[in-house]
Structure formats: structure tokens, C-alpha cells
Amino acid sequence: MKNFSVNTKTPIFNEFVVSSKISVDTVFKKLLEENIIGGLDLARFYPEMNNSFLACLTEKHKKEDIDKLVSVLNTL
């Protein structure tokens, strides 16, 4: 995804930080239009992490859910 990145240098279990070139507000608004909860805006607690959010994917998410998330993010 051209506007997003995930730090893959550290182990990931089910939560991970997504850095965005687009404002988190814009990302979350677009996701909500598709009935997807975007995650936690990290700038609320860590101002230096502007345009980053915490995402969580677990075994409760189907492959189709993840594919839809990626598809929506690719439109931004």
C-alpha cells in the first residue's frame, strides 16, 4: 500500500502500528464509511506518532474482512 507502512522489524502478534502519509482522521472516516473500525489514533497519547494508528487483527477476523480493509486502504 503506497500510503501506509508497518514496522516489520519487530515481532507482531495481533496488534501493530500502521504509519500513514494521510491523516488518521481521513483514514478512519473512509473506513467507517465501509463499516470498519480503524483502530486507535496514537497521536492522542504519543504526539510524536502523528499519522499513526494501532490496528488489531485476531482469529475472529475472516480473510474476507482483512481483504476488505486492505482494499479500502488502497483507495486512499
ABEGO torsion letter per residue (X at the ends): XAABBBBAABBBBABBBBBBABBAAAAAAAAAAAGBBAEBBAAAABAAABGBBBBBBBAABBAAAAAAAAAAAAAX
